[in-house]
């Protein structure tokens, strides 16, 4: 007798944890339809709710509320870590019921997004599915493959979405208006081809996850890349070879090439392969992007709001519907500028950076210094807790958005100031994690060794301690404005993403969940590395609005960037502004704003001078991803960071109606 076991987090539902510890599960797209399609099949859960007292009970209550009547057999509900095959063996053994013998392992299916968990389930003899959409394929032992879907000139993403929603296909990345990377069964691929789409099947999904690895190498004609008809494929093949060579020996299973990607190559990596740690020669920030399966990826819910935002800023006419309410965007008022100057100061930013980079204690209640905010470091959850506590002290509604990466439970931190009657929400964001993966480390014999994220220092004062500090200062500024009687007309949400350094993982999960929850986002202001300024160089603020995703998001993000560009001179007339947009923006897909572009929302990343116009290094920090990225680094400039943070804060609060 077959039995289906589902992971909860990200597979069945997105989990949101309130400050009081209460848990809400929001079902993922197409999940309820899948569960109802298998009403006559026994169903259970294998999930890790956490190790705190009461976590399992909270998870069980949230499961019952989110999926009433769908998981009623308590004997099939298993809570605990999934870091070995043990819990999966227990689940198989627990399928026995009164008068019913235990099912064979091969009759049990584990449905889970995490490839490592699927690998452990496979070791226990279970069949696996990478997404609930493929539950039927797993039951029938039909393969699911990575697929490149090409759209003809007369078919757009909405037409593709209409087919995808009715068959066994789950998109993972929109490369362009003509190419989508997806998971598909043979049945799904046949449906796509029958509808007029070209499908190139690349290999089995099984226990792999997809990544986009960007190739920043400067290759000359003499290296054999000139005058080749299919240059993108040739270059992608070369890049894949470098990645495969670097990971040789890390995993028994081989990497799977998935063909050319925007600026690089798509790669399917087996469970446990540390592909995020691979740096192609000349790799620039944001060189790796984790791709997440999402049936709703093609729906692009932010497009309507993006169109309205662009119209309100440029003076155009918005289409009928929700976007028309986004109006009246102006330059920051003198009162707002004055409030921002008073609250967002170099001293305030320096204080926040000092606490989260290990110069000063993280909080007054403990003397321990932060050594690293790396997603693998023990200090990462301590920093999450401290930042959440500070937001709570400011009277904001705080939520922790949980997700899993490499077997770890991580959290994004969200804090919101609500506004009565708000039509949408303005996001001010940064990433809270750090890395020192480009540092030089030696073993006890003095020989070079790889970076160990669990023990090596990664202060990340600039990347992205500076952005995190700016978000905290912006929240403190809003708190002061509200205390003085001023209130926004739109919600203002401060979000600190985790695991950005692992391929935008935290923001990918966050934006995917926001889309599923039908969040109405007016615009996203991401600050990533804003304190780097080499001595003697011209202070330059980069505003990145470029998007590989077509549609209204392009014009709306440009308009959002223009608002910040107009604000900078009001803060500091001596600072140069470099607006980067369109397909030539070198930061396309390279910071957390890209996770929102993917959903159609207007978003920009504001930074120090990282990408020089000639393709070389900019005038920002020279300690990128090293242990030298500290508060006392000669390239770390809190005064410059304050200029950037003030410009973004004033613009964002103005968009929010202040």
Secondary structure as GFF3:
##gff-version 3
##sequence-region A 1 658
A	DSSP	beta_strand	3	6	.	.	.	ID=ss1
A	DSSP	beta_strand	13	18	.	.	.	ID=ss2
A	DSSP	beta_strand	23	27	.	.	.	ID=ss3
A	DSSP	alpha_helix	31	37	.	.	.	ID=ss4
A	DSSP	beta_strand	42	47	.	.	.	ID=ss5
A	DSSP	alpha_helix	55	66	.	.	.	ID=ss6
A	DSSP	three_ten_helix	74	76	.	.	.	ID=ss7
A	DSSP	beta_strand	77	79	.	.	.	ID=ss8
A	DSSP	alpha_helix	86	93	.	.	.	ID=ss9
A	DSSP	three_ten_helix	105	107	.	.	.	ID=ss10
A	DSSP	beta_strand	108	111	.	.	.	ID=ss11
A	DSSP	alpha_helix	115	123	.	.	.	ID=ss12
A	DSSP	beta_strand	127	129	.	.	.	ID=ss13
A	DSSP	three_ten_helix	132	134	.	.	.	ID=ss14
A	DSSP	alpha_helix	135	139	.	.	.	ID=ss15
A	DSSP	beta_strand	144	150	.	.	.	ID=ss16
A	DSSP	alpha_helix	157	164	.	.	.	ID=ss17
A	DSSP	beta_strand	169	176	.	.	.	ID=ss18
A	DSSP	beta_strand	179	185	.	.	.	ID=ss19
A	DSSP	alpha_helix	186	194	.	.	.	ID=ss20
A	DSSP	beta_strand	198	204	.	.	.	ID=ss21
A	DSSP	beta_strand	208	214	.	.	.	ID=ss22
A	DSSP	three_ten_helix	221	223	.	.	.	ID=ss23
A	DSSP	alpha_helix	231	247	.	.	.	ID=ss24
A	DSSP	beta_strand	256	261	.	.	.	ID=ss25
A	DSSP	beta_strand	264	270	.	.	.	ID=ss26
A	DSSP	three_ten_helix	275	277	.	.	.	ID=ss27
A	DSSP	beta_strand	288	291	.	.	.	ID=ss28
A	DSSP	three_ten_helix	297	299	.	.	.	ID=ss29
A	DSSP	alpha_helix	303	314	.	.	.	ID=ss30
A	DSSP	three_ten_helix	322	325	.	.	.	ID=ss31
A	DSSP	alpha_helix	334	343	.	.	.	ID=ss32
A	DSSP	alpha_helix	346	357	.	.	.	ID=ss33
A	DSSP	alpha_helix	379	393	.	.	.	ID=ss34
A	DSSP	beta_strand	397	405	.	.	.	ID=ss35
A	DSSP	beta_strand	408	417	.	.	.	ID=ss36
A	DSSP	beta_strand	425	431	.	.	.	ID=ss37
A	DSSP	beta_strand	441	442	.	.	.	ID=ss38
A	DSSP	beta_strand	448	449	.	.	.	ID=ss39
A	DSSP	pi_helix	461	466	.	.	.	ID=ss40
A	DSSP	alpha_helix	467	483	.	.	.	ID=ss41
A	DSSP	beta_strand	491	497	.	.	.	ID=ss42
A	DSSP	three_ten_helix	500	502	.	.	.	ID=ss43
A	DSSP	alpha_helix	505	516	.	.	.	ID=ss44
A	DSSP	beta_strand	521	527	.	.	.	ID=ss45
A	DSSP	beta_strand	540	544	.	.	.	ID=ss46
A	DSSP	alpha_helix	552	571	.	.	.	ID=ss47
A	DSSP	beta_strand	576	580	.	.	.	ID=ss48
A	DSSP	three_ten_helix	582	584	.	.	.	ID=ss49
A	DSSP	alpha_helix	593	597	.	.	.	ID=ss50
A	DSSP	beta_strand	603	607	.	.	.	ID=ss51
A	DSSP	alpha_helix	638	655	.	.	.	ID=ss52
###
